[in-house]
Amino acid sequence: MSDIVFITGATSGFGRAAARRFAQAGWSLVLAGRRLERLQALQEELKEQVPVHIAALDVRDAEAVRQVVAALPEGFRQVKALLNNAGLALAPEAAQKVALEDWHTMIDTNITGLVNVTHALLPTLIATGQGASIINIGSVAGHWPYPGGHVYGATKAFVQQFSYNLRCDLLGTGVRVTDIAPGLAETEFTLVRTKGDQAASDRLYRGTTPLVAEDIAEQIFHVASLPAHININRLEIMPVRQAWSAFAVDRDPQ
Ligand SMILES: NC(=O)c1ccc[n+]([C@@H]2O[C@H](COP(=O)([O-])OP(=O)(O)OC[C@H]3O[C@@H](n4cnc5c(N)ncnc54)[C@H](OP(=O)(O)O)[C@@H]3O)[C@@H](O)[C@H]2O)c1
C-alpha cells in the first residue's frame, strides 16, 4: 500500500504544490481546505496518478476536524505524514490599527486549527510509528520580529515551540516533527493578508525573486521522505534576495 499524506490548506500555495509533489512520488493524498471546488479540481487533476480523498474542512472547527479524520475511507486511514499548512496572515498595519477580529482569526486558524488537526491525527501517526512525520508550516515571522508582524508572528512562534515540545512527548514513538519556516514566498498569502488587494500583492513580489510554492513543496517532501531515523527540527528558508535589516531607532527631531 502506498504512503498517505494528509494536507491542510491544499487549495492554494504551498499545500497545493505539496499535493502535486507527493502525488509525483506515488503517495495517496488526503486534501483538506474550505474551498470545495478547488479541492475537486485538484482531485480531478491528480486522481489518474494516485488515490485522492478530499474533505471540505475549516480547521478552526474541532468537531468537524474530528469527523473528517474519523470518516477517512479505507485506503486513506493510516496516515504517514501530516502537513499542517492551513494558515494566514491578516492586517499588515501596526498593532494599534488592527481590528481585534483579525487577531482572533489568525489565532483561531494558525494555532487552534493546527492543534485541532494534530490532536485528531496523533493516534494514527503514533500507530504508523517509524517514519511518520508531522510537518508544521511556521514562518520566519515566528523567529524574527518585523513591523506589522504582531499576532501573525506570535502564532508562528507558537508553531515552532509546539513542534519542539511535541518532539519531547513523541520520543520513542518514531514520529518526527518539523517546523518549516519559509520567508518571502509568492502565493495567495499577500492577497489574503491585504483582503484581496492584488496590486499590493504584486508590489510586494515585483522586482525581486521570491520563493515559489514549489520550492517549499520540495522541502516538505524532502523532510517527509528522509530515512526514518532523521528528524529535521526546524528548517528556515529564505530567498537569496531577502535578509534581515538594521534595528530601528526612534530619534528626536534634528
Ligand atoms: N507565502 C508566504 O510568504 C509564507 C511565508 C511563511 C509561512 N507561510 C505560511 O504558509 C502556509 C500556507 O500559506 P500560503 O503561502 O500557501 O498561502 P495561501 O496560498 O493563501 O494558502 C493558504 C491555505 O490555507 C488554507 N486555509 C486558510 N484558512 C483555513 C481554514 N480556516 N481552514 C482550512 N484551511 C484554511 C486556504 O484554504 P481555503 O481558503 O480554501 O480554506 C489555503 O489553501 C500558511 O500557514 C502561512 O502562514 C507563508
Ligand as a Chemical Component Dictionary entry (heavy atoms), coordinates in Angstrom:
data_LIG
# 
_chem_comp.id                   LIG 
_chem_comp.type                 NON-POLYMER 
_chem_comp.pdbx_formal_charge   0 
_chem_comp.three_letter_code    LIG 
# 
loop_
_chem_comp_atom.comp_id 
_chem_comp_atom.atom_id 
_chem_comp_atom.alt_atom_id 
_chem_comp_atom.type_symbol 
_chem_comp_atom.charge 
_chem_comp_atom.model_Cartn_x 
_chem_comp_atom.model_Cartn_y 
_chem_comp_atom.model_Cartn_z 
_chem_comp_atom.pdbx_ordinal 
LIG N1  N1  N 0  3.670  32.805 1.453  1  
LIG C1  C1  C 0  4.496  33.180 2.406  2  
LIG O1  O1  O 0  5.260  34.149 2.240  3  
LIG C2  C2  C 0  4.558  32.397 3.696  4  
LIG C3  C3  C 0  5.737  32.509 4.450  5  
LIG C4  C4  C 0  5.822  31.806 5.645  6  
LIG C5  C5  C 0  4.790  30.998 6.053  7  
LIG N2  N2  N 1  3.643  30.902 5.299  8  
LIG C6  C6  C 0  2.597  30.009 5.790  9  
LIG O2  O2  O 0  2.392  29.005 4.824  10 
LIG C7  C7  C 0  1.093  28.442 4.973  11 
LIG C8  C8  C 0  0.440  28.366 3.609  12 
LIG O3  O3  O 0  0.305  29.670 3.089  13 
LIG P1  P1  P 0  0.449  30.009 1.542  14 
LIG O4  O4  O 0  1.583  30.960 1.409  15 
LIG O5  O5  O -1 0.450  28.789 0.718  16 
LIG O6  O6  O 0  -0.898 30.898 1.358  17 
LIG P2  P2  P 0  -2.225 30.641 0.526  18 
LIG O7  O7  O 0  -1.895 30.484 -0.916 19 
LIG O8  O8  O 0  -3.138 31.751 0.914  20 
LIG O9  O9  O 0  -2.790 29.237 1.112  21 
LIG C9  C9  C 0  -3.334 29.167 2.401  22 
LIG C10 C10 C 0  -4.125 27.889 2.536  23 
LIG O10 O10 O 0  -4.640 27.807 3.879  24 
LIG C11 C11 C 0  -5.993 27.422 3.812  25 
LIG N3  N3  N 0  -6.759 27.926 4.948  26 
LIG C12 C12 C 0  -6.813 29.171 5.452  27 
LIG N4  N4  N 0  -7.690 29.228 6.470  28 
LIG C13 C13 C 0  -8.195 27.978 6.615  29 
LIG C14 C14 C 0  -9.145 27.407 7.485  30 
LIG N5  N5  N 0  -9.768 28.121 8.450  31 
LIG N6  N6  N 0  -9.429 26.083 7.363  32 
LIG C15 C15 C 0  -8.831 25.350 6.416  33 
LIG N7  N7  N 0  -7.917 25.838 5.558  34 
LIG C16 C16 C 0  -7.615 27.140 5.656  35 
LIG C17 C17 C 0  -6.507 28.007 2.494  36 
LIG O11 O11 O 0  -7.599 27.221 2.037  37 
LIG P3  P3  P 0  -9.130 27.683 1.991  38 
LIG O12 O12 O 0  -9.133 29.184 1.893  39 
LIG O13 O13 O 0  -9.697 27.002 0.781  40 
LIG O14 O14 O 0  -9.695 27.160 3.255  41 
LIG C18 C18 C 0  -5.293 27.812 1.582  42 
LIG O15 O15 O 0  -5.329 26.539 0.990  43 
LIG C19 C19 C 0  0.373  29.331 5.981  44 
LIG O16 O16 O 0  0.391  28.708 7.234  45 
LIG C20 C20 C 0  1.221  30.602 6.007  46 
LIG O17 O17 O 0  1.118  31.280 7.227  47 
LIG C21 C21 C 0  3.520  31.577 4.119  48 
# 
loop_
_chem_comp_bond.comp_id 
_chem_comp_bond.atom_id_1 
_chem_comp_bond.atom_id_2 
_chem_comp_bond.value_order 
_chem_comp_bond.pdbx_ordinal 
LIG N1  C1  SING 1  
LIG C1  O1  DOUB 2  
LIG C1  C2  SING 3  
LIG C2  C3  SING 4  
LIG C2  C21 DOUB 5  
LIG C3  C4  DOUB 6  
LIG C4  C5  SING 7  
LIG C5  N2  DOUB 8  
LIG N2  C6  SING 9  
LIG N2  C21 SING 10 
LIG C6  O2  SING 11 
LIG C6  C20 SING 12 
LIG O2  C7  SING 13 
LIG C7  C8  SING 14 
LIG C7  C19 SING 15 
LIG C8  O3  SING 16 
LIG O3  P1  SING 17 
LIG P1  O4  DOUB 18 
LIG P1  O5  SING 19 
LIG P1  O6  SING 20 
LIG O6  P2  SING 21 
LIG P2  O7  DOUB 22 
LIG P2  O8  SING 23 
LIG P2  O9  SING 24 
LIG O9  C9  SING 25 
LIG C9  C10 SING 26 
LIG C10 O10 SING 27 
LIG C10 C18 SING 28 
LIG O10 C11 SING 29 
LIG C11 N3  SING 30 
LIG C11 C17 SING 31 
LIG N3  C12 SING 32 
LIG N3  C16 SING 33 
LIG C12 N4  DOUB 34 
LIG N4  C13 SING 35 
LIG C13 C14 SING 36 
LIG C13 C16 DOUB 37 
LIG C14 N5  SING 38 
LIG C14 N6  DOUB 39 
LIG N6  C15 SING 40 
LIG C15 N7  DOUB 41 
LIG N7  C16 SING 42 
LIG C17 O11 SING 43 
LIG C17 C18 SING 44 
LIG O11 P3  SING 45 
LIG P3  O12 DOUB 46 
LIG P3  O13 SING 47 
LIG P3  O14 SING 48 
LIG C18 O15 SING 49 
LIG C19 O16 SING 50 
LIG C19 C20 SING 51 
LIG C20 O17 SING 52 
# 
